Amino acid sequence: MPDKTPDNLSKEERSALQSLKNGDDIVIKTADKGSTVVVLDKETYMAEAQRQLSDERFYKKLDSDPTKEFSTAITKTLDDMFEKNEIENLPSYLKDTTDYINKTPSTGLPDHTLLMTMDVTSLYTNIPHDEGIEACREVWDSRSIQIPSTESLAKLLEHKETSVQYNYTDCKSLHVESLLQCASLSKESKSVTFFHVPSTKFCHWDCTIIYCPFWSEKLTKIQSVRNAALGQFAHSSSTFPYDSHSFRAGWAVDGKVANLSSHQCFISYYEENPWIQIHLGGNYFVSFIRVHNRQDGFGERLHDLTFWVFQGAYNFTACGFFKGPGLTKQVVEILCEDTLPRNIVRLQITYGSYNSLALCEVEVHISA
C-alpha cells in the first residue's frame, strides 16, 4: 500500500485556509483568465456585479431563465447540420483558457513566440446583432470550402425559433382558466400583446414594451395578416433640417428598427403638431398599429400621439391615443378594430407648441 502523501501545510496554515473558506465577508474565485485565485471583499464583489448587470446598454432583466429553451434550439440546429454532413462528431473540444494551454504544444515553437490573449468589455452585447451576423455572412461566403453552409452557421447566431425582440414590464396580471379568457382580458383593455402561461394559469397584458434585439418572453399577438406599411410611401409635416435624407419619413417604414445615430430613423423638425403619414397602397381593415420609439435616449419626447386612420382625404377617425411620456426603446401598440377599410395612417403629436416627432419604425398590421 503506497505511503500517504505528507501534508505540506502546518496546522496553523490549514486552520487559516478553513477560516477563509468559511468566511461570509469575502468571495474566493478562480480568475477568469489563467489559474490565479482571487480573494475579494464580498460587498465590493456584489457592488461590481450589480454595476455591470444594471447597465441597460448591455443587459435586460428576464422574468425566467431561457437557457433550456436556447439549449434545445441549438442542439436541434446542430443535429440538423450533422444529418446534412456539415459537421461531424469530434473527439475533443476546448473548454477554457487553461484547457487550451494544456493542449498547446510546449515544444517546437519558434524562438521568442508570445502567446497572447485580449479581452473586450461586454464583447457580445457590444456587437450590433444584425451587423454582426452580416459581417459573419460576408466572411463565410468568401470561403473556398462552403461546409458548413453559411445559412447553417448564421442560424446558430440568429436562433430565430427561440428569440423575439421585446422585453415586457409593468404588466397587469390575473389568474385565468384558459388562453381564451386571457385574450378576452387583453382585447377588453385594447392591449395587442399578451402572455398566457399554462403552467401557472396566469395571464399578463397591458404591458410596457421595451425593444431589445436579443431575447425576451414568448408572446401572443392579436391576429395580423401582414404589415401593410412596410416599404410604402411615407411623408411628414417636416424633416429635421440637419440632414433631410437621413431623417426622412421613409426610414420609418423600411422594416428596420435602427438608431437615430445611424441616421435611419424618421425625425421631424420642432413644431407645434408634427406628423408622419403613411399611404398603405390599398384599402385594408387595420388590426393594430405598432410604433418603435427612438433608441438613443430622449424617449420622453414621444407624448400625446394620436393615431389617425383615413379613407380618402376627408373620411378619417382617431384609432387610438398614446398619452406618454414614452420611454427610450419603448414599443407602443394601438388596437384599432376599425369597421371600415382604410388606406392612410397618420401619427401626430396633438399637444404642446414645441415638439419633434422621432420614430424608428411604424408598423400597420391589417386583418384583411
Number of C-alpha atoms within 10 A of each C-alpha: 3 4 5 6 6 6 8 8 10 9 9 9 11 13 12 12 12 11 11 15 12 10 12 10 11 16 17 14 11 11 11 11 12 11 10 10 11 11 14 14 12 15 12 13 14 12 11 12 11 11 10 13 14 13 10 9 12 15 14 16 12 13 11 8 10 14 9 9 12 15 12 12 18 18 12 12 17 19 15 14 18 14 11 13 11 16 14 12 6 6 5 6 8 11 8 11 14 13 11 12 13 10 10 9 9 8 6 6 9 7 6 6 7 8 6 5 7 5 7 7 7 12 9 11 13 12 12 11 14 13 10 13 16 12 10 15 16 11 10 19 13 10 11 7 9 11 15 15 16 17 12 16 19 15 15 14 15 15 16 12 11 17 18 17 15 20 23 25 15 11 15 14 17 14 14 18 14 14 18 11 14 24 22 12 21 22 18 9 11 19 20 24 21 25 23 25 16 12 6 10 14 17 24 24 25 22 20 18 21 21 21 19 15 17 18 23 18 15 14 13 12 17 12 15 11 14 21 23 26 20 17 14 14 20 17 21 15 20 25 18 14 9 11 15 15 20 26 23 30 22 24 31 25 19 15 16 23 21 17 19 11 9 16 23 28 29 30 23 20 16 16 14 18 25 25 26 18 27 19 20 14 11 18 20 17 27 23 25 23 17 19 25 30 31 23 12 13 14 19 14 19 23 21 18 23 20 20 18 25 20 17 11 8 7 9 16 13 15 20 19 19 16 13 14 13 21 21 19 23 23 21 21 25 21 20 21 15 16 9 13 16 22 20 23 25 21 24 21 25 16 15 11 12 11 19 21 28 28 30 27 26 28 21 24 24 23 16 12
